Amino acid sequence: MAAIELRNLSKHFGDVPAVRGIDLAIEDGEFIVLVGPSGCGKTTTLRMIAGLESVSSGSISFDEEEVNRLPPRGRDIAMVFQSYALYPHMTVFANMAFGLRLSGVERAQIRERVRAAAELLNISELLRRRPRELSGGQRQRVAMGRAIVRQPRAFLFDEPLSNLDANLRAQMRVEIKRLHSQLRTTVVYVTHDQVEAMTLADRIVVMRDGVIVQSGPPEEVYRRPVDRFVAGFIGAPKMNFLPARLVAENGALSLQVGEDGQAEIRLPSSDALAGKIGEEVEIGLRPEHLAMQTSGEGIEPGRSFPFPVEVVEPLGAETLVFTTISGAEVVARCDPGLHPRPGDRFTAVVDTAQLHLIDPENGRVLAR
């Protein structure tokens, strides 16, 4: 296992910056997920850690030893790619053993490692088959097994589940999580899927335009995003963003929501908002922090706004309902027992403790 540290790491392709001076310390045995949209630099970062891309500036260290100039095979890492890259003419056993044979490992030890990895991944009965006889999920397990038998210092995963259907992705997420809990090897995992990031990571690293925007445990990143980009990227459905005006009356702060200020949400006093009184802001609210009620009776004033239902998405355990407020789409989770239908009029009750206020000029979260 290895602790990995990136110091002021950059990568340019000609005049185009792909990664711009990032710093990241990964603890020994930690499961890190690099997540972000296409082009954010996450795969380039992974490839630099692997030695598949040269470093333009900065350094990469394994256990405090700089590895910038070491070739991939000298770094003692194992990669699992989106493509399984299995040899079609070889059996599963031969595919998993191939790297060990090239390294000169004794036959008895190869058999022991392959069988142990196959048992760990529940593919022992597949060792005599060839890749064409396997399903997508089984092929991905073989690719993982090929990495495991090497007993590397770190595993690097580059969007390994992208080619699988939804059910297999969910199943493989559980398998990868279980595998890490047993092996406790350092893992750096790249994905654009924020559900994978939330479910797998010890720590999420959100990237955008070649820089790290936020890093932290999944729950912290979800509940306390630093800006509008992270708030909108992490979470499914994504956070709602509503235009509003921050006003103060008799020392009390409130948000006027909607074009005519038809709804008002009261806020606790905050020094962080003093300079924004009278200005336009954005409200950030997760769908689960809007509670649907069929009437406004008994609702505490200053915590709700009208919610005319436009679209309904039943998902079984929950139902998503959509509306539009001041040109912004708003989605809320509700109990299927309410049986919402397009045209119904609900009252959305806001959990003000979970409300985020965002500066529309720079996207930074002002208060939460």
C-alpha positions as semicolon CSV with decimal commas, in nm:
position;residue;x (nm);y (nm);z (nm)
1;M;0,000;0,000;0,000
2;A;0,110;0,357;-0,057
3;A;0,039;0,712;0,048
4;I;0,026;0,930;-0,263
5;E;0,092;1,302;-0,270
6;L;0,048;1,546;-0,559
7;R;0,226;1,880;-0,521
8;N;0,144;2,171;-0,754
9;L;0,079;1,916;-1,030
10;S;0,019;2,053;-1,379
11;K;-0,020;1,915;-1,728
12;H;-0,031;2,108;-2,057
13;F;-0,105;1,970;-2,402
14;G;0,063;2,235;-2,612
15;D;-0,088;2,564;-2,497
16;V;-0,394;2,394;-2,346
17;P;-0,384;2,344;-1,967
18;A;-0,548;2,013;-1,867
19;V;-0,446;2,014;-1,500
20;R;-0,349;2,338;-1,328
21;G;-0,137;2,321;-1,015
22;I;-0,337;2,081;-0,797
23;D;-0,235;1,965;-0,450
24;L;-0,372;1,642;-0,307
25;A;-0,257;1,411;-0,028
26;I;-0,402;1,056;-0,038
27;E;-0,359;0,849;0,276
28;D;-0,238;0,491;0,277
29;G;-0,542;0,267;0,223
30;E;-0,777;0,554;0,138
31;F;-1,043;0,529;-0,136
32;I;-1,034;0,857;-0,330
33;V;-1,276;0,936;-0,612
34;L;-1,192;1,206;-0,865
35;V;-1,522;1,328;-1,006
36;G;-1,623;1,599;-1,247
37;P;-1,758;1,666;-1,596
38;S;-1,577;1,567;-1,914
39;G;-1,263;1,773;-1,966
40;C;-1,214;1,861;-1,599
41;G;-0,871;1,691;-1,581
42;K;-0,957;1,389;-1,368
43;T;-0,840;1,121;-1,615
44;T;-0,526;1,317;-1,699
45;T;-0,446;1,332;-1,328
46;L;-0,496;0,957;-1,296
47;R;-0,274;0,891;-1,597
48;M;0,001;1,107;-1,450
49;I;-0,017;0,910;-1,126
50;A;0,013;0,591;-1,332
51;G;0,304;0,725;-1,535
52;L;0,110;0,708;-1,862
53;E;0,134;1,087;-1,903
54;S;0,440;1,299;-1,832
55;V;0,421;1,579;-1,575
56;S;0,453;1,935;-1,705
57;S;0,536;2,070;-1,359
58;G;0,499;1,971;-0,996
59;S;0,562;1,631;-0,841
60;I;0,402;1,295;-0,760
61;S;0,526;1,103;-0,456
62;F;0,458;0,751;-0,332
63;D;0,543;0,719;0,038
64;E;0,744;1,044;0,014
65;E;0,951;0,912;-0,281
66;E;0,914;1,117;-0,598
67;V;0,812;0,898;-0,892
68;N;0,789;1,156;-1,173
69;R;1,058;0,984;-1,379
70;L;0,965;0,625;-1,299
71;P;0,795;0,428;-1,581
72;P;0,453;0,273;-1,506
73;R;0,598;-0,071;-1,424
74;G;0,837;0,087;-1,175
75;R;0,556;0,243;-0,970
76;D;0,400;-0,086;-0,861
77;I;0,043;0,016;-0,940
78;A;-0,240;-0,169;-1,114
79;M;-0,498;-0,009;-1,342
80;V;-0,851;-0,113;-1,432
81;F;-0,987;0,063;-1,741
82;Q;-1,329;0,128;-1,891
83;S;-1,233;-0,129;-2,156
84;Y;-1,173;-0,473;-2,007
85;A;-0,875;-0,532;-2,243
86;L;-0,882;-0,910;-2,198
87;Y;-0,696;-1,142;-2,434
88;P;-0,978;-1,319;-2,624
89;H;-0,777;-1,635;-2,697
90;M;-0,678;-1,691;-2,331
91;T;-0,882;-1,843;-2,049
92;V;-0,980;-1,636;-1,748
93;F;-0,698;-1,803;-1,553
94;A;-0,443;-1,717;-1,821
95;N;-0,564;-1,356;-1,843
96;M;-0,530;-1,310;-1,468
97;A;-0,191;-1,483;-1,459
98;F;-0,039;-1,311;-1,763
99;G;0,124;-1,019;-1,581
100;L;0,267;-1,244;-1,311
101;R;0,422;-1,473;-1,571
102;L;0,588;-1,176;-1,741
103;S;0,729;-1,074;-1,403
104;G;0,880;-1,419;-1,351
105;V;0,665;-1,523;-1,056
106;E;0,682;-1,895;-0,981
107;R;0,400;-2,114;-1,113
108;A;0,288;-2,233;-0,771
109;Q;0,260;-1,876;-0,647
110;I;0,074;-1,773;-0,963
111;R;-0,184;-2,048;-0,907
112;E;-0,225;-1,948;-0,544
113;R;-0,271;-1,578;-0,620
114;V;-0,512;-1,635;-0,911
115;R;-0,729;-1,877;-0,716
116;A;-0,735;-1,648;-0,412
117;A;-0,839;-1,349;-0,627
118;A;-1,100;-1,557;-0,811
119;E;-1,250;-1,667;-0,482
120;L;-1,254;-1,309;-0,357
121;L;-1,441;-1,198;-0,671
122;N;-1,671;-1,503;-0,690
123;I;-1,542;-1,609;-1,033
124;S;-1,371;-1,937;-0,939
125;E;-1,606;-2,134;-1,164
126;L;-1,511;-1,914;-1,462
127;L;-1,136;-1,978;-1,466
128;R;-1,151;-2,218;-1,762
129;R;-1,376;-1,999;-1,975
130;R;-1,274;-1,747;-2,238
131;P;-1,386;-1,381;-2,242
132;R;-1,647;-1,438;-2,516
133;E;-1,828;-1,675;-2,279
134;L;-1,861;-1,410;-2,006
135;S;-2,110;-1,133;-1,936
136;G;-1,998;-0,772;-1,906
137;G;-1,997;-0,788;-1,527
138;Q;-1,795;-1,109;-1,528
139;R;-1,540;-0,959;-1,766
140;Q;-1,499;-0,659;-1,539
141;R;-1,442;-0,892;-1,244
142;V;-1,170;-1,068;-1,443
143;A;-1,007;-0,732;-1,518
144;M;-1,018;-0,649;-1,148
145;G;-0,878;-0,993;-1,063
146;R;-0,589;-0,936;-1,302
147;A;-0,507;-0,621;-1,102
148;I;-0,553;-0,785;-0,761
149;V;-0,313;-1,075;-0,824
150;R;-0,029;-0,828;-0,868
151;Q;-0,072;-0,713;-0,506
152;P;0,013;-0,353;-0,602
153;R;0,078;-0,052;-0,382
154;A;-0,228;0,121;-0,530
155;F;-0,524;0,051;-0,758
156;L;-0,616;0,307;-1,023
157;F;-0,966;0,281;-1,174
158;D;-1,056;0,478;-1,487
159;E;-1,437;0,477;-1,521
160;P;-1,449;0,097;-1,496
161;L;-1,829;0,067;-1,486
162;S;-1,924;0,291;-1,779
163;N;-1,987;0,000;-2,016
164;L;-2,226;-0,183;-1,780
165;D;-2,602;-0,149;-1,756
166;A;-2,766;0,014;-1,455
167;N;-2,822;-0,308;-1,257
168;L;-2,466;-0,431;-1,313
169;R;-2,323;-0,090;-1,219
170;A;-2,509;-0,102;-0,889
171;Q;-2,392;-0,459;-0,826
172;M;-2,030;-0,380;-0,914
173;R;-2,028;-0,073;-0,687
174;V;-2,107;-0,303;-0,397
175;E;-1,839;-0,549;-0,509
176;I;-1,572;-0,278;-0,535
177;K;-1,665;-0,137;-0,195
178;R;-1,651;-0,483;-0,039
179;L;-1,320;-0,552;-0,211
180;H;-1,163;-0,237;-0,070
181;S;-1,286;-0,314;0,282
182;Q;-1,108;-0,650;0,260
183;L;-0,785;-0,545;0,088
184;R;-0,747;-0,191;0,233
185;T;-0,525;-0,093;-0,061
186;T;-0,501;0,269;-0,171
187;V;-0,753;0,337;-0,449
188;V;-0,777;0,633;-0,687
189;Y;-1,101;0,605;-0,885
190;V;-1,211;0,831;-1,171
191;T;-1,575;0,876;-1,270
192;H;-1,815;1,137;-1,405
193;D;-2,100;0,960;-1,223
194;Q;-2,168;1,138;-0,893
195;V;-2,368;0,837;-0,765
196;E;-2,053;0,622;-0,794
197;A;-1,857;0,895;-0,621
198;M;-2,102;0,922;-0,330
199;T;-2,136;0,547;-0,275
200;L;-1,773;0,441;-0,313
201;A;-1,549;0,716;-0,177
202;D;-1,388;0,771;0,157
203;R;-1,323;1,116;0,014
204;I;-1,454;1,289;-0,298
205;V;-1,235;1,525;-0,499
206;V;-1,451;1,743;-0,724
207;M;-1,263;1,884;-1,025
208;R;-1,347;2,151;-1,280
209;D;-1,135;2,309;-1,552
210;G;-0,819;2,137;-1,429
211;V;-0,842;2,244;-1,065
212;I;-0,980;2,093;-0,745
213;V;-1,295;2,280;-0,645
214;Q;-1,372;2,087;-0,324
215;S;-1,247;1,781;-0,141
216;G;-1,402;1,601;0,154
217;P;-1,613;1,307;0,275
218;P;-1,917;1,244;0,050
219;E;-2,170;1,357;0,312
220;E;-1,981;1,681;0,375
221;V;-1,951;1,766;0,005
222;Y;-2,321;1,689;-0,041
223;R;-2,443;1,892;0,256
224;R;-2,188;2,174;0,251
225;P;-2,090;2,252;-0,111
226;V;-1,856;2,549;-0,148
227;D;-2,015;2,684;-0,466
228;R;-2,297;2,652;-0,715
229;F;-2,104;2,412;-0,939
230;V;-2,048;2,154;-0,664
231;A;-2,404;2,199;-0,536
232;G;-2,545;2,133;-0,882
233;F;-2,309;1,851;-0,973
234;I;-2,332;1,637;-0,659
235;G;-2,678;1,497;-0,599
236;A;-2,950;1,332;-0,808
237;P;-3,176;1,509;-0,877
238;K;-2,947;1,810;-0,853
239;M;-3,000;2,099;-0,614
240;N;-3,273;2,351;-0,701
241;F;-3,167;2,709;-0,767
242;L;-3,428;2,983;-0,719
243;P;-3,384;3,355;-0,782
244;A;-3,470;3,571;-0,482
245;R;-3,407;3,910;-0,324
246;L;-3,256;3,947;0,022
247;V;-3,442;4,209;0,228
248;A;-3,430;4,332;0,586
249;E;-3,713;4,474;0,792
250;N;-3,688;4,571;1,158
251;G;-3,359;4,382;1,179
252;A;-3,508;4,058;1,042
253;L;-3,378;3,902;0,720
254;S;-3,598;3,735;0,463
255;L;-3,594;3,619;0,103
256;Q;-3,856;3,735;-0,146
257;V;-3,911;3,448;-0,388
258;G;-4,072;3,479;-0,729
259;E;-4,105;3,763;-0,976
260;D;-4,363;3,947;-0,766
261;G;-4,218;3,845;-0,430
262;Q;-4,531;3,638;-0,373
263;A;-4,352;3,415;-0,123
264;E;-4,127;3,507;0,166
265;I;-3,876;3,286;0,349
266;R;-3,746;3,414;0,680
267;L;-3,379;3,379;0,770
268;P;-3,177;3,399;1,090
269;S;-2,956;3,708;1,115
270;S;-2,610;3,661;0,965
271;D;-2,306;3,888;0,941
272;A;-2,210;3,707;0,619
273;L;-2,522;3,848;0,450
274;A;-2,501;4,207;0,570
275;G;-2,345;4,330;0,246
276;K;-2,608;4,161;0,028
277;I;-2,924;4,322;0,169
278;G;-3,141;4,455;-0,112
279;E;-2,956;4,251;-0,375
280;E;-3,045;3,951;-0,588
281;V;-2,925;3,614;-0,460
282;E;-2,991;3,249;-0,542
283;I;-3,153;3,001;-0,308
284;G;-3,011;2,649;-0,321
285;L;-3,239;2,371;-0,194
286;R;-3,216;1,993;-0,228
287;P;-3,539;1,824;-0,348
288;E;-3,566;1,636;-0,018
289;H;-3,569;1,966;0,173
290;L;-3,903;2,065;0,019
291;A;-4,201;1,901;0,189
292;M;-4,525;1,888;-0,009
293;Q;-4,851;1,973;0,168
294;T;-5,197;1,991;0,016
295;S;-5,287;2,321;0,184
296;G;-5,123;2,613;0,358
297;E;-5,313;2,567;0,682
298;G;-5,104;2,507;0,992
299;I;-4,780;2,600;0,816
300;E;-4,550;2,836;1,001
301;P;-4,536;3,170;0,811
302;G;-4,214;3,248;0,628
303;R;-4,131;2,890;0,534
304;S;-4,332;2,805;0,223
305;F;-4,429;2,895;-0,132
306;P;-4,696;2,776;-0,380
307;F;-4,605;2,466;-0,583
308;P;-4,834;2,402;-0,885
309;V;-4,739;2,059;-1,020
310;E;-4,638;2,049;-1,388
311;V;-4,468;1,709;-1,426
312;V;-4,474;1,393;-1,212
313;E;-4,211;1,117;-1,212
314;P;-4,317;0,812;-1,004
315;L;-4,013;0,610;-0,893
316;G;-4,182;0,358;-0,666
317;A;-4,039;0,437;-0,322
318;E;-4,071;0,810;-0,391
319;T;-4,222;1,046;-0,644
320;L;-4,057;1,350;-0,799
321;V;-4,275;1,651;-0,877
322;F;-4,168;1,944;-1,094
323;T;-4,276;2,306;-1,128
324;T;-4,135;2,633;-1,261
325;I;-4,077;2,941;-1,047
326;S;-3,950;3,263;-1,206
327;G;-3,822;3,064;-1,502
328;A;-3,631;2,815;-1,285
329;E;-3,721;2,446;-1,278
330;V;-3,785;2,319;-0,926
331;V;-3,810;1,953;-0,827
332;A;-3,923;1,809;-0,494
333;R;-3,937;1,456;-0,355
334;C;-4,273;1,357;-0,212
335;D;-4,449;1,057;-0,064
336;P;-4,616;0,845;-0,335
337;G;-4,914;0,828;-0,102
338;L;-4,998;1,188;-0,196
339;H;-5,074;1,066;-0,552
340;P;-4,970;1,394;-0,716
341;R;-5,093;1,472;-1,066
342;P;-5,012;1,750;-1,313
343;G;-5,231;2,048;-1,231
344;D;-5,246;1,977;-0,857
345;R;-5,155;2,268;-0,632
346;F;-4,934;2,198;-0,333
347;T;-4,757;2,413;-0,079
348;A;-4,381;2,353;-0,061
349;V;-4,254;2,384;0,296
350;V;-3,885;2,476;0,312
351;D;-3,643;2,323;0,560
352;T;-3,468;2,654;0,624
353;A;-3,186;2,481;0,817
354;Q;-3,079;2,319;0,486
355;L;-3,107;2,629;0,271
356;H;-2,800;2,762;0,084
357;L;-2,761;3,122;-0,027
358;I;-2,545;3,171;-0,334
359;D;-2,388;3,484;-0,480
360;P;-2,508;3,490;-0,843
361;E;-2,201;3,690;-0,952
362;N;-1,933;3,438;-0,856
363;G;-2,133;3,127;-0,762
364;R;-1,986;3,107;-0,410
365;V;-2,207;2,991;-0,125
366;L;-2,265;3,287;0,108
367;A;-2,434;3,102;0,392
368;R;-2,573;2,758;0,470
